[in-house]
Amino acid sequence: MARIGIVGSDGRMGQALAEAIADAGHTCSGGVDKGGDTAALADRSDALVDFSAPAALQANLHAAVGAGIPLVIGTTGLGDSHHAAIDSAAGAVAVLQTGNTSLGITLLAHLVREAASRLGPDWDVEIVEMHHRMKVDAPSGTALLLGEAAADARGIELDANRESGRGHDFGGKTGARAEGAIGFAALRGGTVAGEHSVILAGEQERLVLSHSAENRMIFARGAVKAAEWLIGKSAGRYTMKDVLDL
């Protein structure tokens, strides 16, 4: 039985995490939100799970390193400076960062990587995602994770080959699709927990790989499984692929 602390405890994911921790037979060592004492929480925990905000990441990493415990990061919307901070912390403790803690999405990314690699650059890749109206970042962290899987499989940089927001000026000509591009479309509305589809379009045929999240508990359960797996691991940066041994 592990003691797992929640960073971002007042949010919807924080509440789901508390339930998932109890369901897995572990102890919730407490939770903090904006202005809370993350260092104190880390001192009484075996692992932390962070679903807070990018602005809080540095303090959360500092707390985990100070207590010598692992940290699972599910916060999305991270930039280059955040990833550099994660790399630095991973020199001292085990850190698992992911755009999606769902086990199903983890396997989907693996399948996307396989498909993009085997089908080759003649097949266009488009990623469509939909989330609830309150989500603040787009494309979603999961969509970017899937895009990275396709880009890695083809040996290209996602940032240099990413297309999104086509036709944003309502009728302007955007030109033909760029060769080798990975396209993104983000939809927002209602209470959708998360839907992602990766479309690989070839000559006269299409392959669609999809995942639907019916409840936030799938992310919470995956995060708890990641925390379980991370406890006792050596310092380093890990992903959900490591948890599933993909």
C-alpha positions as CSV (number, residue, x, y, z in Angstrom):
1,M,0.0,0.0,0.0
2,A,1.5,3.4,-1.1
3,R,0.9,6.9,0.1
4,I,0.0,9.0,-2.9
5,G,-0.3,12.8,-2.8
6,I,-2.4,14.8,-5.2
7,V,-1.3,18.2,-6.6
8,G,-4.3,19.9,-8.0
9,S,-6.7,18.3,-5.6
10,D,-9.5,20.7,-5.9
11,G,-10.0,20.1,-9.6
12,R,-12.1,17.5,-11.3
13,M,-9.1,15.3,-11.9
14,G,-8.0,15.7,-8.3
15,Q,-11.3,14.4,-7.1
16,A,-11.2,11.5,-9.5
17,L,-7.6,10.7,-8.3
18,A,-8.7,10.5,-4.7
19,E,-11.4,7.9,-5.7
20,A,-8.9,6.0,-7.8
21,I,-6.3,5.9,-5.1
22,A,-8.8,4.4,-2.6
23,D,-10.1,1.9,-5.2
24,A,-6.6,0.7,-5.8
25,G,-6.1,0.0,-2.0
26,H,-3.7,2.9,-1.5
27,T,-3.8,5.8,0.9
28,C,-4.3,9.4,-0.2
29,S,-1.6,11.3,1.8
30,G,-3.4,14.5,1.1
31,G,-3.8,17.1,-1.5
32,V,-2.8,20.7,-2.3
33,D,-4.0,23.3,-4.8
34,K,-2.9,26.8,-5.6
35,G,-1.0,28.3,-2.7
36,G,-0.7,25.0,-0.8
37,D,2.4,23.5,0.7
38,T,3.5,20.9,-1.8
39,A,6.8,20.3,0.0
40,A,5.0,19.3,3.2
41,L,2.7,17.0,1.1
42,A,5.8,15.4,-0.5
43,D,7.4,14.7,2.8
44,R,4.5,12.5,3.9
45,S,4.1,10.7,0.5
46,D,5.7,7.9,-1.4
47,A,4.7,9.5,-4.7
48,L,3.0,12.6,-6.1
49,V,0.6,12.9,-9.0
50,D,0.4,16.4,-10.5
51,F,-2.7,17.6,-12.5
52,S,-2.4,21.2,-11.6
53,A,-1.1,24.0,-14.0
54,P,2.1,24.7,-15.9
55,A,2.8,27.7,-13.7
56,A,3.0,25.3,-10.6
57,L,5.3,22.8,-12.2
58,Q,8.7,24.1,-11.0
59,A,7.5,24.2,-7.4
60,N,6.1,20.7,-7.7
61,L,9.4,19.3,-9.2
62,H,11.3,21.1,-6.4
63,A,9.1,19.4,-3.8
64,A,9.5,15.9,-5.3
65,V,13.3,16.3,-5.5
66,G,13.5,17.7,-2.0
67,A,11.6,14.7,-0.6
68,G,13.4,12.2,-2.9
69,I,10.1,10.8,-4.2
70,P,8.8,10.1,-7.7
71,L,6.4,12.4,-9.5
72,V,3.7,11.7,-12.2
73,I,2.9,14.7,-14.3
74,G,-0.3,14.8,-16.2
75,T,-0.5,18.5,-16.6
76,T,-0.9,19.6,-20.2
77,G,0.0,22.8,-22.0
78,L,3.7,22.5,-21.1
79,G,6.4,24.4,-23.1
80,D,10.1,24.0,-23.7
81,S,11.1,25.6,-20.4
82,H,8.9,23.1,-18.5
83,H,10.4,20.1,-20.3
84,A,13.9,21.4,-19.5
85,A,12.9,21.6,-15.8
86,I,11.6,18.1,-16.0
87,D,14.8,16.9,-17.5
88,S,16.7,18.5,-14.7
89,A,14.6,17.0,-12.0
90,A,14.8,13.6,-13.6
91,G,18.5,13.6,-12.8
92,A,17.6,13.3,-9.1
93,V,14.2,11.4,-9.0
94,A,12.0,9.3,-11.2
95,V,9.6,11.5,-13.2
96,L,6.9,10.3,-15.5
97,Q,5.4,13.0,-17.8
98,T,2.6,12.3,-20.3
99,G,-0.1,14.2,-22.2
100,N,-2.5,11.4,-21.3
101,T,-2.4,8.8,-18.5
102,S,-5.1,6.5,-20.1
103,L,-3.8,3.0,-20.7
104,G,-5.9,2.9,-23.8
105,I,-4.4,6.1,-25.2
106,T,-0.9,4.7,-24.5
107,L,-1.6,1.6,-26.6
108,L,-3.2,3.8,-29.3
109,A,0.0,5.9,-29.6
110,H,1.9,2.6,-30.0
111,L,-0.5,1.5,-32.8
112,V,-0.2,5.0,-34.5
113,R,3.6,4.7,-34.4
114,E,3.4,1.2,-36.0
115,A,0.9,2.3,-38.6
116,A,2.8,5.5,-39.6
117,S,6.0,3.6,-39.9
118,R,4.7,0.7,-41.9
119,L,2.4,2.7,-44.3
120,G,5.0,5.3,-45.1
121,P,4.8,9.0,-46.1
122,D,2.4,8.5,-49.0
123,W,-0.4,8.2,-46.3
124,D,-1.5,11.5,-44.9
125,V,-1.9,11.8,-41.2
126,E,-4.8,13.9,-39.6
127,I,-5.6,14.0,-35.9
128,V,-9.1,15.1,-34.8
129,E,-9.9,15.7,-31.1
130,M,-12.9,16.9,-29.1
131,H,-13.1,18.0,-25.5
132,H,-15.5,19.7,-23.1
133,R,-16.1,23.5,-23.5
134,M,-13.9,24.4,-20.5
135,K,-10.6,22.9,-21.8
136,V,-8.1,25.8,-22.2
137,D,-5.4,24.3,-24.5
138,A,-5.6,23.2,-28.1
139,P,-4.6,20.9,-29.6
140,S,-4.9,18.7,-26.6
141,G,-1.8,17.2,-24.9
142,T,-3.1,13.8,-26.1
143,A,-3.4,15.0,-29.7
144,L,0.2,16.2,-29.6
145,L,1.3,12.9,-28.1
146,L,-0.3,11.1,-31.0
147,G,1.2,13.5,-33.4
148,E,4.6,12.9,-31.9
149,A,4.2,9.2,-32.3
150,A,3.5,9.6,-36.0
151,A,6.3,12.0,-36.5
152,D,8.8,9.8,-34.6
153,A,7.8,6.8,-36.7
154,R,8.6,8.8,-39.9
155,G,11.8,10.4,-38.6
156,I,10.5,14.0,-38.8
157,E,10.1,16.9,-36.3
158,L,6.4,17.4,-35.4
159,D,6.8,21.2,-35.0
160,A,8.2,21.6,-38.5
161,N,5.5,19.5,-40.1
162,R,2.4,20.5,-38.1
163,E,-0.7,22.0,-39.7
164,S,-3.7,23.3,-37.8
165,G,-6.5,25.9,-38.1
166,R,-6.9,25.6,-41.9
167,G,-9.4,28.1,-43.2
168,H,-9.4,30.2,-40.1
169,D,-10.2,33.3,-42.1
170,F,-13.5,31.9,-43.2
171,G,-13.1,31.3,-46.9
172,G,-9.5,32.2,-47.5
173,K,-7.4,29.9,-49.7
174,T,-5.0,27.9,-47.6
175,G,-3.4,26.0,-50.5
176,A,-3.0,22.3,-51.0
177,R,-2.0,20.1,-48.1
178,A,1.8,20.1,-47.5
179,E,3.5,16.9,-48.3
180,G,4.4,15.0,-45.1
181,A,2.3,17.3,-42.9
182,I,0.6,16.1,-39.8
183,G,-2.8,17.9,-39.4
184,F,-4.7,18.8,-36.3
185,A,-8.3,19.8,-35.7
186,A,-9.6,20.7,-32.2
187,L,-13.3,20.7,-31.4
188,R,-14.7,22.0,-28.1
189,G,-18.2,21.7,-26.7
190,G,-20.5,20.1,-24.1
191,T,-19.1,17.8,-21.5
192,V,-17.0,15.5,-23.7
193,A,-14.2,13.9,-21.6
194,G,-12.0,13.3,-24.6
195,E,-12.2,11.8,-28.1
196,H,-9.3,11.3,-30.4
197,S,-9.0,9.9,-33.9
198,V,-5.9,9.5,-36.0
199,I,-6.8,9.2,-39.7
200,L,-4.2,7.8,-42.1
201,A,-5.5,8.5,-45.6
202,G,-4.0,6.8,-48.6
203,E,-5.0,6.4,-52.2
204,Q,-8.6,5.2,-52.2
205,E,-8.5,3.9,-48.6
206,R,-8.3,5.2,-45.0
207,L,-7.3,3.8,-41.7
208,V,-8.9,5.3,-38.6
209,L,-7.5,4.6,-35.1
210,S,-9.7,6.0,-32.4
211,H,-10.2,6.3,-28.6
212,S,-13.2,7.6,-26.6
213,A,-12.9,8.5,-23.0
214,E,-16.3,8.0,-21.3
215,N,-15.3,9.2,-17.9
216,R,-12.3,11.0,-16.3
217,M,-11.8,8.0,-14.0
218,I,-9.8,6.3,-16.9
219,F,-7.2,9.0,-16.5
220,A,-7.2,8.8,-12.8
221,R,-6.8,5.0,-12.8
222,G,-3.9,5.2,-15.3
223,A,-2.2,7.9,-13.2
224,V,-2.4,5.7,-10.1
225,K,-1.0,2.7,-12.0
226,A,1.8,5.0,-13.2
227,A,2.5,6.1,-9.6
228,E,2.5,2.5,-8.4
229,W,5.0,1.5,-11.1
230,L,7.2,4.6,-10.5
231,I,7.8,4.0,-6.8
232,G,11.2,2.4,-6.4
233,K,12.4,3.2,-9.9
234,S,15.8,4.9,-10.3
235,A,16.1,8.5,-11.3
236,G,15.1,9.2,-14.9
237,R,12.4,10.4,-17.2
238,Y,9.7,7.9,-18.0
239,T,6.5,7.7,-20.0
240,M,3.3,5.6,-20.0
241,K,4.9,3.3,-22.6
242,D,7.3,2.2,-19.9
243,V,4.4,1.3,-17.6
244,L,2.9,-1.0,-20.3
245,D,6.4,-2.2,-21.4
246,L,5.8,-1.2,-25.0
